[in-house]
Amino acid sequence: MSTVQEHAVRCAVIGAGAWGTAIADRLSRNGHAVTLWAREADVVETVNTRHENVRFLAGASLHPALRASSDMAAALAGARLVVYAAPSHVLRPVVASGAVHIERDAVLSVATKGIERETLALMTDVVAGEAQGRAVVAISGPSFAAEVASQQPTAVVAACDSAAAAELVQSTMSAPEFRVYTSDDVIGVELGGALKNVMAVATGILEGLGMGFNPRAALMTRGLAEMTRLGVAIGARAETFAGLAGLGDLVLTCTGALSRNRAVGVAIGGGQTLEEALAGKESVAEGVLNTQSAKALADRAGVELPIIDATYRILFEGQAPRAAVAELMARELRAERD
């Protein structure tokens, strides 16, 4: 199978943060007609006149054919593939605001990683609920936007219970430097993408405390066990968490210098409050929101998640990070495998 779509597809990318912009650029470079919807007038202006998203992806040179618009109806008109990349806490109203303009036969894909706080719904469920009757594909995997925009080799997963819809996303997005795999485990792919952000915050807290590689490795490994445990409890397959959307994204987000979630954790481990760590940030650190959602989802499913619980206590209940680490290390001894 070719790694580049042979026929151009009309695409809309809804949400012009760093990740949405990188996806729109990738699709445009693949020869598709792409409109990037942005709420911010300055983003539309700089994308269209300077071929750069100065606010959210400064320094990346965007494909000159990429067009941006703040008109949702115009962005969605005729689009066969719609990619949603709005932050998780605003995804539902963003989808709802344009639902009547989505083509009846469009395939919808979701690049947002998260769990809706109020409903504990995964992002594909949010989109499916607001734009009914269409296939919805989750996109996840280890993919810093800046590196995708600079055409560094990247691999992600497109997951859907419709093989045809997943393969459309695969063929439309794939390029020699951007490899897309398919999966039918939507829950596993989505949950891996959401929970790894929580683990990145936790890993950053350890780094902010001045701890070394041993604790980081322990936290990432046991964090992966927690991600898998919760996923299996709500219908995912364990092996998905050993793939790109689980282990792959976990390694990237917990160790990469470009990780916003890790940076927030470093600030908190270094003594800042959550409010101080988030102050002045243009982009959302999804791991903070997802810590609340993941804890609530685990409580509902009756699943024990010690690292996520500890992260929640640090972020929202004022527990000192060193005390939380000590509690984790003092837990009752047990076998490694559940």
QUIDA-V503047 format. One record per pair of residues at least 4 apart in sequence whose C-alpha atoms are under 7 Angstrom apart, sorted by sequence separation. I is the first residue (numbers start at 1). J is the second residue. D is the distance in Angstrom with one decimal. If there is no record, write none. Layout:
I|J|D  I|J|D
This chain:
16|20|5.0  17|21|6.0  18|22|6.2  19|23|6.2  20|24|6.1  21|25|6.1  22|26|6.2  23|27|6.2  24|28|6.1  25|29|6.1  26|30|6.3  27|31|6.8  28|32|5.1  40|44|6.7  41|45|6.2  42|46|6.2  43|47|6.0  44|48|6.1  45|49|6.0  46|50|5.0  47|51|4.4  53|57|5.2  54|58|4.3  71|75|6.2  72|76|6.2  73|77|6.0  86|90|6.7  87|91|6.0  90|94|6.2  91|95|6.1  92|96|6.1  93|97|5.9  94|98|6.9  95|99|5.9  98|102|6.9  102|106|6.9  116|120|4.9  121|125|6.0  122|126|6.5  123|127|6.4  124|128|6.0  125|129|5.9  126|130|6.4  127|131|5.9  128|132|5.2  144|148|6.4  145|149|6.1  146|150|6.3  147|151|6.3  148|152|5.7  162|166|6.4  163|167|6.0  164|168|6.2  165|169|6.5  166|170|6.1  167|171|6.0  168|172|6.0  169|173|5.9  170|174|5.8  174|178|5.3  175|179|6.3  185|189|6.3  186|190|6.0  187|191|5.8  188|192|5.9  189|193|6.4  190|194|6.4  191|195|6.0  192|196|6.0  195|199|6.6  196|200|6.1  197|201|6.4  198|202|6.4  199|203|6.0  200|204|6.1  201|205|6.3  202|206|6.6  203|207|6.4  204|208|6.1  205|209|6.2  206|210|6.6  207|211|5.4  211|215|6.8  212|216|6.7  213|217|6.1  214|218|6.2  215|219|6.0  216|220|6.1  217|221|6.1  218|222|6.1  219|223|5.6  220|224|6.1  221|225|6.5  222|226|6.4  223|227|6.2  224|228|6.1  225|229|6.1  226|230|6.2  227|231|6.1  228|232|6.1  229|233|6.3  230|234|6.5  231|235|6.3  232|236|4.7  241|245|6.6  242|246|5.7  243|247|5.7  244|248|4.2  245|249|5.5  246|250|6.0  247|251|6.1  248|252|6.4  249|253|6.0  250|254|5.9  251|255|6.0  252|256|5.3  259|263|6.3  260|264|6.3  261|265|6.4  262|266|6.2  263|267|6.3  264|268|6.4  265|269|6.0  266|270|6.0  267|271|6.6  268|272|4.6  272|276|5.8  273|277|6.2  274|278|6.2  275|279|6.0  286|290|6.0  287|291|5.9  289|293|6.7  290|294|5.7  291|295|6.2  292|296|6.3  293|297|6.1  294|298|6.0  295|299|6.1  296|300|6.2  297|301|6.2  298|302|5.8  299|303|6.3  305|309|6.1  306|310|6.1  307|311|6.2  308|312|6.1  309|313|6.3  310|314|6.3  311|315|6.2  312|316|5.7  313|317|4.7  314|318|5.2  319|323|7.0  320|324|6.4  321|325|6.3  322|326|6.2  323|327|6.2  324|328|6.3  325|329|6.3  326|330|6.2  327|331|6.4  15|20|5.6  16|21|5.1  27|32|5.8  28|33|6.3  38|43|6.7  46|51|6.3  47|52|4.8  53|58|5.8  86|91|5.4  115|120|5.5  116|121|5.2  121|126|6.4  143|148|6.7  147|152|5.4  160|165|6.9  174|179|5.2  206|211|5.5  207|212|7.0  231|236|4.9  232|237|5.8  241|246|4.1  242|247|5.1  243|248|6.1  244|249|6.1  267|272|5.6  268|273|5.9  272|277|6.0  298|303|5.0  313|318|6.3  314|319|4.6  319|324|6.8  28|34|5.9  38|44|6.3  46|52|5.7  47|53|5.3  52|58|6.7  69|75|6.6  115|121|5.7  116|122|6.4  148|154|6.8  160|166|5.6  174|180|5.7  232|238|6.1  240|246|6.6  241|247|5.9  253|259|5.4  268|274|6.5  298|304|6.9  313|319|5.5  314|320|6.2  13|20|6.5  27|34|6.9  46|53|5.9  115|122|4.9  159|166|5.9  314|321|6.0  46|54|6.6  52|60|6.1  114|122|6.6  115|123|6.4  128|136|6.5  158|166|5.6  254|262|6.1  52|61|5.6  114|123|6.4  253|262|6.9  268|277|6.4  24|34|6.5  43|53|5.7  51|61|6.1  52|62|5.6  113|123|7.0  170|180|5.3  228|238|5.7  267|277|5.7  13|24|6.0  43|54|6.9  51|62|5.0  112|123|6.8  143|154|6.4  158|169|6.8  170|181|6.7  24|36|6.4  43|55|6.5  51|63|6.7  124|136|6.1  158|170|6.6  170|182|7.0  51|64|6.0  110|123|6.9  124|137|7.0  142|155|7.0  203|216|6.1  228|241|6.0  264|277|5.6  295|308|6.6  110|124|6.3  124|138|6.4  141|155|6.8  142|156|6.5  264|278|6.9  295|309|6.5  310|324|5.8  141|156|4.4  167|182|6.9  140|156|5.7  141|157|6.0  166|182|6.1  203|219|7.0  139|156|7.0  140|157|5.4  291|308|6.6  139|157|5.7  140|158|6.8  48|67|5.8  139|158|4.7  16|36|6.5  47|67|7.0  48|68|6.1  138|158|5.5  139|159|6.6  292|312|6.7  11|32|6.9  16|37|6.3  47|68|6.2  137|158|6.2  138|159|5.0  291|312|6.0  10|32|6.1  11|33|6.1  12|34|5.6  13|35|6.3  14|36|6.1  15|37|5.8  16|38|5.1  137|159|5.4  138|160|6.6  158|180|6.7  8|31|6.0  9|32|5.2  10|33|4.9  11|34|4.8  12|35|5.0  13|36|4.8  14|37|4.9  15|38|5.6  137|160|4.8  154|177|6.3  155|178|5.9  156|179|6.5  157|180|5.5  158|181|6.1  159|182|5.6  160|183|6.5  161|184|5.0  224|247|7.0  8|32|4.7  9|33|6.5  10|34|6.2  11|35|6.5  12|36|6.0  13|37|6.1  14|38|7.0  44|68|5.1  77|101|6.6  79|103|6.6  82|106|7.0  88|112|6.2  136|160|6.6  153|177|4.5  154|178|5.0  155|179|4.6  156|180|5.1  157|181|4.7  158|182|4.8  159|183|4.5  160|184|5.0  199|223|6.3  261|285|5.2  8|33|7.0  44|69|5.7  73|98|6.6  76|101|6.1  77|102|7.0  78|103|6.3  80|105|6.9  81|106|5.6  82|107|6.3  83|108|6.0  84|109|6.2  85|110|6.4  87|112|6.2  88|113|6.7  152|177|6.2  153|178|5.8  154|179|6.2  155|180|5.7  156|181|6.3  157|182|5.5  158|183|6.2  159|184|5.2  160|185|7.0  260|285|5.7  261|286|7.0  4|30|6.7  44|70|6.9  72|98|6.0  76|102|5.8  80|106|4.4  81|107|5.0  82|108|4.8  83|109|4.7  84|110|4.8  85|111|5.0  86|112|6.3  88|114|5.6  108|134|6.9  151|177|6.1  157|183|6.8  159|185|6.2  160|186|5.7  261|287|5.8  79|106|6.6  80|107|6.2  81|108|5.9  82|109|6.1  83|110|5.7  84|111|5.9  85|112|4.9  89|116|6.5  107|134|6.2  108|135|6.1  109|136|5.3  110|137|6.1  111|138|6.4  135|162|6.9  159|186|5.1  73|101|5.6  83|111|6.8  84|112|6.7  88|116|6.5  106|134|6.7  107|135|5.5  108|136|4.7  109|137|4.3  110|138|4.9  111|139|5.0  137|165|6.9  41|70|7.0  105|134|6.9  107|136|6.3  108|137|6.2  109|138|5.7  110|139|5.8  111|140|6.5  137|166|6.1  38|68|6.9  109|139|6.8  135|165|6.4  159|189|6.8  35|66|6.5  36|67|6.2  37|68|5.7  38|69|6.1  39|70|5.5  99|130|6.8  34|66|5.8  35|67|5.0  36|68|4.5  37|69|5.0  38|70|5.1  95|127|6.5  99|131|5.5  195|227|6.4  34|67|6.5  35|68|5.4  36|69|6.2  37|70|5.5  29|63|6.2  35|69|6.8  92|126|6.0  96|130|5.5  28|63|6.4  37|72|6.5  92|127|6.8  95|130|6.3  192|227|6.7  25|62|5.8  28|65|6.6  18|56|5.1  25|63|5.9  28|66|5.8  37|75|6.1  92|130|7.0  17|56|5.4  18|57|5.1  36|75|6.9  35|75|5.4  191|231|6.6  25|66|6.6  274|315|6.2  188|231|6.0  138|186|6.6  187|235|6.8  188|236|4.6  140|189|6.5  187|236|5.3  188|237|6.3  192|241|6.3  140|190|7.0  185|236|6.4  189|240|6.7  203|254|5.9  138|190|6.6  141|193|6.9  185|237|6.9  188|240|5.8  193|245|5.7  269|321|6.5  140|193|6.0  188|241|6.7  192|245|5.4  193|246|6.7  196|249|6.7  200|253|5.7  192|246|4.6  196|250|5.0  200|254|4.4  199|254|6.9  189|245|5.3  193|249|6.9  197|253|6.9  208|265|7.0  107|165|6.4  204|262|4.4  208|266|4.1  203|262|6.5  204|263|6.2  207|266|5.7  208|267|6.2  201|261|5.0  204|264|7.0  205|265|4.3  208|268|6.8  209|269|4.9  200|261|5.6  201|262|4.8  204|265|4.0  205|266|4.8  208|269|4.0  209|270|5.8  200|262|4.8  203|265|6.9  204|266|4.3  207|269|6.9  208|270|4.5  12|75|5.8  201|264|6.4  202|265|6.1  205|268|6.0  206|269|6.3  12|76|5.8  197|261|6.1  201|265|4.4  205|269|4.1  20|85|5.1  19|85|6.9  12|79|5.9  10|78|6.6  11|79|4.9  122|190|6.9  230|298|6.6  233|301|6.9  10|79|4.7  11|80|6.1  12|81|6.5  13|82|5.8  14|83|6.1  15|84|6.4  10|80|5.6  11|81|4.9  12|82|4.8  13|83|4.7  14|84|4.9  15|85|4.9  9|80|6.5  10|81|6.7  11|82|5.8  12|83|6.2  13|84|6.0  14|85|5.9  15|86|4.6  14|86|6.7  230|303|6.3  113|190|6.7  115|194|6.6  226|305|5.7  113|193|5.5  114|194|4.5  113|194|5.1  223|307|6.7  201|287|6.3  157|244|6.9  156|244|6.3  157|245|6.7  57|146|6.9  60|149|6.3  197|286|6.5  198|287|4.4  60|150|6.8  197|287|4.3  198|288|6.8  198|290|6.4  198|291|5.6  195|290|7.0  194|290|6.6  142|244|6.5  141|244|5.0  142|245|6.9  141|245|4.2  140|245|5.5  142|248|5.6  141|248|6.6  142|249|4.1  141|249|5.2  202|311|6.1  142|252|5.9  198|308|7.0  22|145|5.6  25|149|7.0  19|145|4.9  22|148|6.2  18|145|5.7  22|149|5.1  27|173|5.8  26|173|6.9  5|171|5.2  4|171|6.1  5|172|5.1  3|171|6.4  4|172|6.8  4|174|5.6  3|174|5.3  4|175|5.2  3|175|5.3  114|286|6.8  3|176|6.5  120|293|6.2  115|290|6.1  114|290|6.1  117|293|5.0  116|293|6.8  120|297|6.4  115|293|5.9
